[in-house]
Amino acid sequence: MFQRLRSDFRLSIISLLGLCGFLGITPFAVLRFHQGNLMAGTVDILILVGLCGAVAYAWWTGDTRRSGLVMAIIAAFGAVLVAGLVGDPGLFWLYPCLVTSFFLTPPRTAITINVASVLLMVFQVDAFSGFEQMGSFVSTALVVSACAYIFASRNEDQRRRLQHLATVDPLTGVKNRRAMDEELEIAQAHATRSGITCALILLDIDHFKKINDEYGHSVGDIVLVDLVRVLRKNTRKSDQVFRYGGEEFVLLLPGVDDNGIKTVVANLQQLLRTHVKHPGGSITASFGVAELDWGERVDSWLARADDALYHAKETGRDRAVFAEPRMRALPQSA
Protein backbone atom coordinates (compact mmCIF):
# COMPACT_ATOMS: atom_id res chain seq x y z
CA MET A 1 0.00 0.00 0.00
CA PHE A 2 2.71 2.47 1.00
CA GLN A 3 4.66 1.60 -2.15
CA ARG A 4 1.70 2.70 -4.30
CA LEU A 5 1.33 5.93 -2.33
CA ARG A 6 5.03 6.74 -2.82
CA SER A 7 4.99 5.96 -6.53
CA ASP A 8 1.62 7.50 -7.49
CA PHE A 9 1.40 11.18 -6.60
CA ARG A 10 -2.22 11.61 -7.68
CA LEU A 11 -3.32 8.57 -5.70
CA SER A 12 -1.62 9.94 -2.60
CA ILE A 13 -3.39 13.30 -3.06
CA ILE A 14 -6.77 11.61 -3.56
CA SER A 15 -6.25 9.43 -0.48
CA LEU A 16 -5.14 12.37 1.68
CA LEU A 17 -8.02 14.59 0.60
CA GLY A 18 -10.47 11.74 1.07
CA LEU A 19 -9.22 11.23 4.61
CA CYS A 20 -9.38 14.98 5.37
CA GLY A 21 -12.90 15.13 3.97
CA PHE A 22 -13.99 12.19 6.10
CA LEU A 23 -12.50 13.66 9.29
CA GLY A 24 -13.80 17.16 8.54
CA ILE A 25 -17.36 16.35 7.45
CA THR A 26 -18.26 13.48 9.80
CA PRO A 27 -18.53 15.60 13.00
CA PHE A 28 -20.83 18.10 11.25
CA ALA A 29 -23.01 15.32 9.87
CA VAL A 30 -23.43 13.95 13.39
CA LEU A 31 -24.11 17.46 14.75
CA ARG A 32 -26.79 18.20 12.15
CA PHE A 33 -28.61 14.95 12.83
CA HIS A 34 -28.39 15.75 16.53
CA GLN A 35 -29.86 19.22 15.89
CA GLY A 36 -32.67 17.70 13.86
CA ASN A 37 -31.52 19.09 10.49
CA LEU A 38 -32.10 15.81 8.67
CA MET A 39 -31.76 17.25 5.17
CA ALA A 40 -28.31 18.81 5.78
CA GLY A 41 -27.14 15.72 7.65
CA THR A 42 -28.27 13.49 4.78
CA VAL A 43 -26.41 15.66 2.27
CA ASP A 44 -23.26 15.40 4.41
CA ILE A 45 -23.59 11.61 4.48
CA LEU A 46 -24.05 11.46 0.70
CA ILE A 47 -20.95 13.62 0.23
CA LEU A 48 -18.98 11.28 2.51
CA VAL A 49 -20.18 8.22 0.60
CA GLY A 50 -19.24 9.84 -2.72
CA LEU A 51 -15.76 10.82 -1.54
CA CYS A 52 -15.07 7.39 -0.03
CA GLY A 53 -16.36 5.71 -3.18
CA ALA A 54 -14.04 7.81 -5.36
CA VAL A 55 -11.04 6.92 -3.17
CA ALA A 56 -11.94 3.22 -3.28
CA TYR A 57 -12.32 3.38 -7.08
CA ALA A 58 -8.88 5.00 -7.42
CA TRP A 59 -7.27 2.26 -5.32
CA TRP A 60 -9.09 -0.56 -7.06
CA THR A 61 -8.65 0.52 -10.69
CA GLY A 62 -5.66 2.87 -10.55
CA ASP A 63 -7.73 5.40 -12.54
CA THR A 64 -6.89 8.55 -10.61
CA ARG A 65 -8.12 10.94 -13.29
CA ARG A 66 -11.76 9.88 -13.18
CA SER A 67 -11.81 9.47 -9.42
CA GLY A 68 -10.16 12.88 -8.99
CA LEU A 69 -12.77 14.49 -11.23
CA VAL A 70 -15.60 12.82 -9.31
CA MET A 71 -14.13 13.95 -5.98
CA ALA A 72 -13.78 17.55 -7.18
CA ILE A 73 -17.36 17.67 -8.46
CA ILE A 74 -18.84 16.05 -5.33
CA ALA A 75 -16.88 18.33 -3.00
CA ALA A 76 -17.59 21.60 -4.84
CA PHE A 77 -21.26 21.13 -5.62
CA GLY A 78 -21.86 19.38 -2.31
CA ALA A 79 -20.56 22.50 -0.58
CA VAL A 80 -22.93 24.63 -2.66
CA LEU A 81 -25.86 22.44 -1.64
CA VAL A 82 -24.89 22.54 2.04
CA ALA A 83 -24.62 26.34 1.92
CA GLY A 84 -28.11 26.52 0.50
CA LEU A 85 -29.41 24.44 3.42
CA VAL A 86 -27.56 25.95 6.37
CA GLY A 87 -26.76 29.47 5.16
CA ASP A 88 -23.64 31.38 6.25
CA PRO A 89 -21.80 28.46 7.92
CA GLY A 90 -21.91 26.52 4.67
CA LEU A 91 -20.16 29.23 2.67
CA PHE A 92 -16.80 28.43 4.25
CA TRP A 93 -16.87 24.82 2.99
CA LEU A 94 -16.46 25.95 -0.59
CA TYR A 95 -13.04 27.53 -0.03
CA PRO A 96 -11.09 24.28 0.54
CA CYS A 97 -12.99 22.77 -2.39
CA LEU A 98 -11.80 25.61 -4.63
CA VAL A 99 -8.20 24.83 -3.68
CA THR A 100 -8.30 21.04 -3.88
CA SER A 101 -9.96 20.98 -7.30
CA PHE A 102 -6.63 22.07 -8.82
CA PHE A 103 -4.89 19.07 -7.24
CA LEU A 104 -7.57 16.60 -8.32
CA THR A 105 -8.17 17.69 -11.94
CA PRO A 106 -6.33 19.44 -14.81
CA PRO A 107 -6.26 23.27 -14.56
CA ARG A 108 -8.97 23.95 -17.17
CA THR A 109 -11.32 21.44 -15.58
CA ALA A 110 -10.67 22.89 -12.12
CA ILE A 111 -11.39 26.41 -13.38
CA THR A 112 -14.67 25.23 -14.89
CA ILE A 113 -15.72 23.49 -11.67
CA ASN A 114 -14.78 26.51 -9.54
CA VAL A 115 -16.55 29.07 -11.73
CA ALA A 116 -19.67 26.91 -11.93
CA SER A 117 -19.79 26.35 -8.17
CA VAL A 118 -19.29 30.06 -7.40
CA LEU A 119 -22.07 31.02 -9.85
CA LEU A 120 -24.42 28.45 -8.34
CA MET A 121 -23.61 29.82 -4.90
CA VAL A 122 -24.40 33.36 -6.05
CA PHE A 123 -27.77 32.25 -7.43
CA GLN A 124 -28.67 31.08 -3.92
CA VAL A 125 -29.34 34.60 -2.67
CA ASP A 126 -30.72 33.29 0.62
CA ALA A 127 -27.30 31.88 1.53
CA PHE A 128 -25.97 35.45 1.96
CA SER A 129 -26.88 38.07 4.51
CA GLY A 130 -26.67 40.79 1.88
CA PHE A 131 -25.14 41.88 -1.41
CA GLU A 132 -22.01 43.12 0.33
CA GLN A 133 -21.34 39.65 1.71
CA MET A 134 -22.07 38.16 -1.71
CA GLY A 135 -19.57 40.48 -3.36
CA SER A 136 -16.94 39.70 -0.73
CA PHE A 137 -17.53 36.02 -1.22
CA VAL A 138 -17.13 36.18 -5.01
CA SER A 139 -13.96 38.29 -4.75
CA THR A 140 -12.30 36.06 -2.17
CA ALA A 141 -13.34 32.91 -4.06
CA LEU A 142 -11.71 34.21 -7.23
CA VAL A 143 -8.53 35.18 -5.37
CA VAL A 144 -8.35 31.76 -3.70
CA SER A 145 -8.84 30.03 -7.06
CA ALA A 146 -6.16 32.14 -8.74
CA CYS A 147 -3.64 31.48 -5.97
CA ALA A 148 -4.45 27.76 -5.98
CA TYR A 149 -4.02 27.65 -9.76
CA ILE A 150 -0.58 29.28 -9.61
CA PHE A 151 0.60 27.09 -6.74
CA ALA A 152 -0.73 23.85 -8.22
CA SER A 153 0.74 24.61 -11.65
CA ARG A 154 4.20 25.36 -10.27
CA ASN A 155 4.05 22.36 -7.98
CA GLU A 156 3.09 20.04 -10.84
CA ASP A 157 5.85 21.41 -13.07
CA GLN A 158 8.48 20.93 -10.35
CA ARG A 159 7.18 17.46 -9.53
CA ARG A 160 7.45 16.40 -13.16
CA ARG A 161 11.00 17.74 -13.41
CA LEU A 162 12.10 15.94 -10.25
CA GLN A 163 10.36 12.74 -11.29
CA HIS A 164 12.07 12.87 -14.67
CA LEU A 165 15.48 13.35 -13.09
CA ALA A 166 14.88 10.56 -10.60
CA THR A 167 13.36 7.96 -12.91
CA VAL A 168 14.73 8.48 -16.45
CA ASP A 169 18.10 7.39 -17.77
CA PRO A 170 19.70 10.54 -19.24
CA LEU A 171 21.49 8.76 -22.09
CA THR A 172 18.77 6.57 -23.57
CA GLY A 173 15.65 8.36 -22.34
CA VAL A 174 14.04 5.20 -20.94
CA LYS A 175 13.12 4.67 -17.30
CA ASN A 176 15.89 3.62 -14.93
CA ARG A 177 16.11 0.83 -12.38
CA ARG A 178 14.41 2.85 -9.66
CA ALA A 179 11.37 3.39 -11.86
CA MET A 180 11.51 -0.24 -12.93
CA ASP A 181 11.19 -1.46 -9.34
CA GLU A 182 8.05 0.62 -8.89
CA GLU A 183 6.52 -0.42 -12.21
CA LEU A 184 7.15 -4.11 -11.54
CA GLU A 185 5.35 -3.84 -8.21
CA ILE A 186 2.40 -2.17 -9.93
CA ALA A 187 2.38 -4.78 -12.72
CA GLN A 188 2.52 -7.64 -10.21
CA ALA A 189 -0.38 -6.21 -8.22
CA HIS A 190 -2.44 -5.63 -11.38
CA ALA A 191 -1.74 -9.16 -12.64
CA THR A 192 -2.82 -10.60 -9.29
CA ARG A 193 -6.10 -8.66 -9.37
CA SER A 194 -6.94 -9.19 -13.03
CA GLY A 195 -5.33 -12.55 -13.83
CA ILE A 196 -3.66 -11.07 -16.93
CA THR A 197 -0.34 -12.70 -17.78
CA CYS A 198 2.82 -10.62 -17.63
CA ALA A 199 6.32 -11.36 -18.92
CA LEU A 200 9.74 -9.97 -18.11
CA ILE A 201 12.67 -9.94 -20.56
CA LEU A 202 16.23 -9.19 -19.48
CA LEU A 203 18.47 -8.26 -22.39
CA ASP A 204 22.27 -7.98 -22.29
CA ILE A 205 24.43 -6.82 -25.22
CA ASP A 206 27.07 -9.44 -25.97
CA HIS A 207 30.71 -8.35 -25.57
CA PHE A 208 29.76 -4.73 -24.95
CA LYS A 209 32.94 -4.08 -22.96
CA LYS A 210 34.96 -5.03 -26.03
CA ILE A 211 33.08 -2.40 -28.07
CA ASN A 212 33.92 0.27 -25.50
CA ASP A 213 37.56 -0.80 -25.25
CA GLU A 214 38.18 -0.95 -29.00
CA TYR A 215 36.08 1.93 -30.31
CA GLY A 216 35.55 4.19 -27.31
CA HIS A 217 32.68 4.94 -24.98
CA SER A 218 31.11 7.38 -27.42
CA VAL A 219 30.55 4.49 -29.85
CA GLY A 220 29.20 2.39 -27.00
CA ASP A 221 26.75 5.16 -26.15
CA ILE A 222 25.54 5.26 -29.75
CA VAL A 223 24.96 1.51 -29.64
CA LEU A 224 22.88 1.85 -26.48
CA VAL A 225 20.78 4.65 -27.96
CA ASP A 226 20.24 2.71 -31.20
CA LEU A 227 19.25 -0.39 -29.26
CA VAL A 228 16.63 1.53 -27.29
CA ARG A 229 15.30 3.06 -30.51
CA VAL A 230 14.79 -0.42 -31.98
CA LEU A 231 13.15 -1.71 -28.81
CA ARG A 232 10.73 1.18 -28.61
CA LYS A 233 9.85 1.05 -32.28
CA ASN A 234 9.11 -2.67 -32.23
CA THR A 235 7.15 -3.06 -29.00
CA ARG A 236 3.60 -2.12 -28.10
CA LYS A 237 2.59 1.09 -26.33
CA SER A 238 1.61 -0.99 -23.31
CA ASP A 239 5.11 -2.49 -23.09
CA GLN A 240 7.79 -0.73 -21.07
CA VAL A 241 11.56 -0.54 -21.52
CA PHE A 242 13.98 0.09 -18.65
CA ARG A 243 17.74 0.44 -18.42
CA TYR A 244 18.69 -2.07 -15.75
CA GLY A 245 22.33 -0.99 -15.63
CA GLY A 246 25.26 -0.71 -18.03
CA GLU A 247 24.36 -2.66 -21.18
CA GLU A 248 21.44 -4.51 -19.57
CA PHE A 249 17.84 -3.62 -20.34
CA VAL A 250 14.49 -4.90 -19.14
CA LEU A 251 11.26 -5.20 -21.08
CA LEU A 252 7.94 -5.51 -19.26
CA LEU A 253 5.25 -7.07 -21.44
CA PRO A 254 1.71 -7.35 -20.04
CA GLY A 255 -0.93 -9.57 -21.59
CA VAL A 256 1.25 -11.93 -23.65
CA ASP A 257 1.15 -15.73 -23.79
CA ASP A 258 4.01 -18.19 -24.34
CA ASN A 259 3.81 -18.07 -28.12
CA GLY A 260 3.64 -14.30 -28.11
CA ILE A 261 6.73 -14.00 -25.92
CA LYS A 262 8.73 -16.33 -28.14
CA THR A 263 7.69 -14.39 -31.23
CA VAL A 264 8.68 -11.08 -29.63
CA VAL A 265 12.10 -12.36 -28.56
CA ALA A 266 12.88 -13.95 -31.94
CA ASN A 267 11.86 -10.74 -33.70
CA LEU A 268 13.99 -8.56 -31.43
CA GLN A 269 17.02 -10.81 -31.88
CA GLN A 270 16.80 -10.42 -35.64
CA LEU A 271 16.12 -6.68 -35.52
CA LEU A 272 19.11 -6.00 -33.27
CA ARG A 273 21.42 -7.95 -35.57
CA THR A 274 20.11 -5.99 -38.56
CA HIS A 275 19.72 -2.44 -37.28
CA VAL A 276 22.19 -1.93 -34.41
CA LYS A 277 25.77 -1.74 -35.65
CA HIS A 278 29.21 -0.47 -34.65
CA PRO A 279 32.49 -0.16 -36.63
CA GLY A 280 33.19 -3.84 -36.08
CA GLY A 281 29.81 -5.03 -37.34
CA SER A 282 26.42 -5.88 -35.87
CA ILE A 283 25.65 -6.50 -32.24
CA THR A 284 24.01 -9.55 -30.72
CA ALA A 285 22.26 -9.89 -27.38
CA SER A 286 21.41 -12.55 -24.82
CA PHE A 287 17.89 -12.79 -23.44
CA GLY A 288 16.49 -14.13 -20.19
CA VAL A 289 12.70 -14.45 -20.13
CA ALA A 290 10.36 -15.17 -17.22
CA GLU A 291 6.57 -15.18 -17.11
CA LEU A 292 5.06 -14.07 -13.81
CA ASP A 293 3.71 -17.00 -11.79
CA TRP A 294 0.49 -16.68 -9.85
CA GLY A 295 1.19 -15.09 -6.48
CA GLU A 296 4.90 -14.69 -7.20
CA ARG A 297 6.83 -11.83 -5.61
CA VAL A 298 8.66 -9.34 -7.80
CA ASP A 299 12.10 -10.26 -6.47
CA SER A 300 11.52 -13.93 -7.33
CA TRP A 301 10.22 -13.01 -10.79
CA LEU A 302 13.21 -10.82 -11.53
CA ALA A 303 15.63 -13.40 -10.13
CA ARG A 304 14.26 -16.11 -12.46
CA ALA A 305 14.70 -13.83 -15.46
CA ASP A 306 18.21 -12.94 -14.31
CA ASP A 307 19.12 -16.63 -13.88
CA ALA A 308 17.82 -17.34 -17.37
CA LEU A 309 19.94 -14.48 -18.77
CA TYR A 310 23.01 -15.83 -16.97
CA HIS A 311 22.33 -19.27 -18.44
CA ALA A 312 22.05 -17.75 -21.95
CA LYS A 313 25.40 -15.98 -21.57
CA GLU A 314 27.12 -19.05 -20.13
CA THR A 315 25.93 -21.32 -22.93
CA GLY A 316 27.16 -19.31 -25.90
CA ARG A 317 25.44 -15.89 -25.90
CA ASP A 318 23.27 -14.58 -28.78
CA ARG A 319 20.40 -16.72 -27.57
CA ALA A 320 17.25 -16.63 -25.45
CA VAL A 321 16.55 -18.76 -22.41
CA PHE A 322 13.05 -19.06 -20.99
CA ALA A 323 12.84 -19.60 -17.24
CA GLU A 324 10.76 -22.45 -15.95
CA PRO A 325 8.01 -21.81 -13.38
CA ARG A 326 9.17 -21.75 -9.77
CA MET A 327 8.34 -25.39 -9.11
CA ARG A 328 10.98 -26.46 -11.65
CA ALA A 329 14.66 -25.93 -11.06
CA LEU A 330 16.46 -25.26 -14.33
CA PRO A 331 15.68 -22.94 -17.21
CA GLN A 332 15.55 -24.40 -20.70
CA SER A 333 16.98 -22.93 -23.90
CA ALA A 334 14.97 -22.00 -26.94
For each residue, the residues with C-beta under 8 A, 3 or more apart:
1: 4 5
2: 5 6
3: 6 7 182 185
4: 1 7 8 11 59 185 186 189
5: 1 2 8 11 12 15
6: 2 3 12 182
7: 3 4 182 185 186
8: 4 5 11 12 62 64
9: 12 13 159 163
10: 13 14 58 64 65 68
11: 4 5 8 14 15 58 59 62 64
12: 5 6 8 9 15 16
13: 9 10 16 17 68 103 104
14: 10 11 17 18 54 55 58 64 67 68 71 104
15: 5 11 12 18 19 55 58 59
16: 12 13 19 20
17: 13 14 20 21 51 71 100 103 104
18: 14 15 21 22 51 52 54 55 71
19: 15 16 22 23
20: 16 17 23 24
21: 17 18 24 25 47 48 51 75
22: 18 19 25 26 48 51 52
23: 19 20 26
24: 20 21 27 28
25: 21 22 28 29 44 47 48 51
26: 22 23 29 30 44 48
27: 24 30 31
28: 24 25 31 32 44
29: 25 26 32 33 41 44 45 48
30: 26 27 33 34 41
31: 27 28 34 35
32: 28 29 35 37 38 40 41 44 86
33: 29 30 36 37 38 41
34: 30 31
35: 31 32
36: 33
37: 32 33 40 41 85 86
38: 32 33 41 42
39: 42 43 85
40: 32 37 43 44 82 85 86
41: 29 30 32 33 37 38 44 45
42: 38 39 45 46
43: 39 40 46 47 78 81 82 85
44: 25 26 28 29 32 40 41 47 48 82
45: 29 41 42 48 49
46: 42 43 49 50 78
47: 21 25 43 44 50 51 74 75 78 82
48: 21 22 25 26 29 44 45 51 52
49: 45 46 52 53
50: 46 47 53 54 70 71 74 78
51: 17 18 21 22 25 47 48 54 55 71 74 75
52: 18 22 48 49 55 56
53: 49 50 56 57 70
54: 14 18 50 51 57 58 67 68 70 71 74
55: 14 15 18 51 52 58 59 67 71
56: 52 53 59 60
57: 53 54 60 61 63 66 67 70
58: 10 11 14 15 54 55 61 62 63 64 67 68
59: 4 11 15 55 56 62
60: 56 57
61: 57 58 67
62: 8 11 58 59 186 190
63: 57 58 66 67
64: 8 10 11 14 58 67 68
65: 10 68 69 105
66: 57 63 69 70
67: 14 54 55 57 58 61 63 64 70 71
68: 10 13 14 54 58 64 65 71 72 104 105
69: 65 66 72 73 104 105 109
70: 50 53 54 57 66 67 73 74
71: 14 17 18 50 51 54 55 67 68 74 75 100 104
72: 68 69 75 76 97 100 101 104 105 109 110 113
73: 69 70 76 77 113
74: 47 50 51 54 70 71 77 78
75: 21 47 51 71 72 78 79 96 97 100 101
76: 72 73 79 80 94 97 98 101 113 114 116 117
77: 73 74 80 81 116 117 120
78: 43 46 47 50 74 75 81 82
79: 75 76 82 83 90 93 94 97 117
80: 76 77 83 84 94 117 120 121 124
81: 43 77 78 84 85
82: 40 43 44 47 78 79 85 86 90 93
83: 79 80 86 87 90 91 93 94 121 124 127
84: 80 81 90 124 126 127
85: 37 39 40 43 81 82 90
86: 32 37 40 82 83 89 90
87: 83 90 126 127
88: 91 127 128 129
89: 86 92
90: 79 82 83 84 85 86 87 93 94 127
91: 83 88 94 121 127 128 137
92: 89 95
93: 79 82 83 90 96 97
94: 76 79 80 83 90 91 97 98 117 118 121 141
95: 92 98 99 140 141 144
96: 75 93 99 100
97: 72 75 76 79 93 94 100 101 117
98: 76 94 95 101 114 117 118 141 144 145 148
99: 95 96 102 103 144 148
100: 17 71 72 75 96 97 103 104
101: 72 75 76 97 98 104 105 109 110 113 114 148
102: 99 105 107 110 145 148 149 151 152 153
103: 13 17 99 100 152
104: 13 14 17 68 69 71 72 100 101 110
105: 65 68 69 72 101 102 109 110 113
106: 109 110
107: 102 110 111 149 152 153
108: 111 112
109: 69 72 101 105 106 112 113
110: 72 101 102 104 105 106 107 113 114 148 149 152
111: 107 108 114 115 145 149
112: 108 109 115 116
113: 72 73 76 101 105 109 110 116 117
114: 76 98 101 110 111 117 118 141 145
115: 111 112 118 119
116: 76 77 112 113 119 120
117: 76 77 79 80 94 97 98 113 114 120 121
118: 94 98 114 115 121 122 138 141 142
119: 115 116 122 123
120: 77 80 116 117 123 124
121: 80 83 91 94 117 118 124 127 137 141
122: 118 119 125 134 137 138
123: 119 120
124: 80 83 84 120 121 127 128
125: 122 128 134
126: 84 87
127: 83 84 87 88 90 91 121 124
128: 88 91 124 125 131 133 134 137
129: 88 133
130: 133 134
131: 128 134 135
132: 135 136
133: 128 129 130 136 137
134: 122 125 128 130 131 137 138
135: 131 132 138 139
136: 132 133 139 140
137: 91 121 122 128 133 134 140 141
138: 118 122 134 135 141 142
139: 135 136 142 143
140: 95 136 137 143 144
141: 94 95 98 114 118 121 137 138 144 145
142: 118 138 139 145 146
143: 139 140 146 147
144: 95 98 99 140 141 147 148
145: 98 102 111 114 141 142 148 149
146: 142 143 149 150
147: 143 144 150 151
148: 98 99 101 102 110 144 145 151 152
149: 102 107 110 111 145 146 152 153
150: 146 147 153 154
151: 102 147 148 154 155
152: 102 103 107 110 148 149 155 156
153: 102 107 149 150 156 157
154: 150 151 157 158
155: 151 152 158 159
156: 152 153 159 160
157: 153 154 160 161
158: 154 155 161 162
159: 9 155 156 162 163
160: 156 157 163 164
161: 157 158 164 165
162: 158 159 165 166
163: 9 159 160 166 167
164: 160 161 167 168
165: 161 162 168
166: 162 163 178 179
167: 163 164 175 176 178 179 182
168: 164 165 173 174 175 176 179
169: 172 173 174 175 176 243
170: 173
171: 221 224 225 243
172: 169 224 225 228 243
173: 168 169 170 228
174: 168 169 228 232 241 242 243 249
175: 167 168 169 179 180 183 240 241 242 243
176: 167 168 169 179 180 242 243
177: 180 181 242 243 244 245
178: 166 167 181 182
179: 166 167 168 175 176 182 183 242
180: 175 176 177 183 184 242 244 250 252
181: 177 178 184 185 298
182: 3 6 7 167 178 179 185 186
183: 175 179 180 186 187 240 242 252
184: 180 181 187 188 200 252 298 301 302
185: 3 4 7 181 182 188 189 298
186: 4 7 62 182 183 189 190
187: 183 184 190 191 198 252 254 292
188: 184 185 191 192 198 292 296 297 298 301
189: 4 185 186 192 193
190: 62 186 187 193 194 196 198 254
191: 187 188 194 195 196 197 198 254 292
192: 188 189 294 295
193: 189 190
194: 190 191
195: 191
196: 190 191 254 255
197: 191 254 255 256 257 291 292
198: 187 188 190 191 252 253 254 255 256 291 292
199: 252 253 254 256 261 289 290 291 292
200: 184 250 251 252 253 289 290 291 292 301 302 305
201: 250 251 253 261 264 265 287 288 289 305
202: 244 248 249 250 287 288 289 305 306 308 309
203: 231 248 249 250 251 268 285 286 287 309
204: 208 247 248 249 285 286 309 313
205: 208 211 223 224 227 247 283 284 285
206: 283 284 285 286 313 317 318
207: 210 211 317
208: 204 205 211 212 220 223 246 247 283
209: 212 213
210: 207 213 214
211: 205 207 208 214 215 219 220 223 278 280 283
212: 208 209 215 216 217 219 220
213: 209 210
214: 210 211 280
215: 211 212 219 220 278 279 280
216: 212 219 220
217: 212 220 221
218: 221 222
219: 211 212 215 216 222 223 278 279
220: 208 211 212 215 216 217 223 224 247
221: 171 217 218 224 225
222: 218 219 225 226 278
223: 205 208 211 219 220 226 227 276 278 283
224: 171 172 205 220 221 227 228 243 247
225: 171 172 221 222 228 229
226: 222 223 229 230 275 276 277
227: 205 223 224 230 231 249 272 276 283 285
228: 172 173 174 224 225 231 232 241 243 249
229: 225 226 232 233
230: 226 227 233 234 268 271 272 275 276
231: 203 227 228 234 235 241 249 251 268
232: 174 228 229 235 241
233: 229 230
234: 230 231 267 268 271
235: 231 232 239 241 251 253 264
236: 239 253
237:
238: 254 255
239: 235 236 251 252 253 254
240: 175 183 251 252
241: 174 175 228 231 232 235 249 250 251 252
242: 174 175 176 177 179 180 183 249 250 251 252
243: 169 171 172 174 175 176 177 224 228 248 249 250
244: 177 180 202 248 249 250
245: 177 248
246: 208
247: 204 205 208 220 224
248: 202 203 204 243 244 245 309
249: 174 202 203 204 227 228 231 241 242 243 244
250: 180 200 201 202 203 241 242 243 244 305
251: 200 201 203 231 235 239 240 241 242
252: 180 183 184 187 198 199 200 239 240 241 242
253: 198 199 200 201 235 236 239 256 260 261 264
254: 187 190 191 196 197 198 199 238 239
255: 196 197 198 238
256: 197 198 199 253 260 261 264
257: 197 260 261
258: 261 262 291
259: 262 263
260: 253 256 257 263 264
261: 199 201 253 256 257 258 264 265 289 291 322
262: 258 259 265 266 322 334
263: 259 260 266 267
264: 201 235 253 256 260 261 267 268
265: 201 261 262 268 269 287 289 320
266: 262 263 269 270 320
267: 234 263 264 270 271
268: 203 230 231 234 264 265 271 272 285 287
269: 265 266 272 273 284 285 287 318 320
270: 266 267 273 274
271: 230 234 267 268 274 275
272: 227 230 268 269 275 276 282 283 284 285
273: 269 270 276 282 283 284
274: 270 271 282
275: 226 230 271 272
276: 223 226 227 230 272 273 282 283
277: 226 281 282 283
278: 211 215 219 222 223 281 283
279: 215 219
280: 211 214 215
281: 277 278
282: 272 273 274 276 277
283: 205 206 208 211 223 227 272 273 276 277 278
284: 205 206 269 272 273 317 318
285: 203 204 205 206 227 268 269 272 318
286: 203 204 206 309 312 313 317 318 319 320 321
287: 201 202 203 265 268 269 308 309 312 319 320 321
288: 201 202 305 306 307 308 309 310 311 312 320 321 323 331
289: 199 200 201 202 261 265 305 308 320 321 322 323
290: 199 200 301 302 304 305 308 322 323
291: 197 198 199 200 258 261 323 325
292: 187 188 191 197 198 199 200 296 301
293: 296 300 301 325 326
294: 192
295: 192
296: 188 292 293 300 301 326
297: 188 300 301
298: 181 184 185 188 301 302
299: 302 303
300: 293 296 297 303 304 326
301: 184 188 200 290 292 293 296 297 298 304 305
302: 184 200 290 298 299 305 306
303: 299 300 306 307
304: 290 300 301 307 308 323 324 326 331
305: 200 201 202 250 288 289 290 301 302 308 309 323
306: 202 288 302 303 309 310
307: 288 303 304 310 311 323 331
308: 202 287 288 289 290 304 305 311 312 321 322 323 331
309: 202 203 204 248 286 287 288 305 306 312 313 321
310: 288 306 307 313 314
311: 288 307 308 314 315 321 330 331 333
312: 286 287 288 308 309 315 316 317 319 320 321 333
313: 204 206 286 309 310 317
314: 310 311
315: 311 312 319 321 333
316: 312 319
317: 206 207 284 286 312 313
318: 206 269 284 285 286
319: 286 287 312 315 316 333
320: 265 266 269 286 287 288 289 312 333 334
321: 286 287 288 289 308 309 311 312 315 331 332 333 334
322: 261 262 289 290 308 331 332 333 334
323: 288 289 290 291 304 305 307 308 331
324: 304 327 328 329 330 331 332
325: 291 293 328
326: 293 296 300 304
327: 324
328: 324 325
329: 324
330: 311 324
331: 288 304 307 308 311 321 322 323 324
332: 321 322 324
333: 311 312 315 319 320 321 322
334: 262 320 321 322
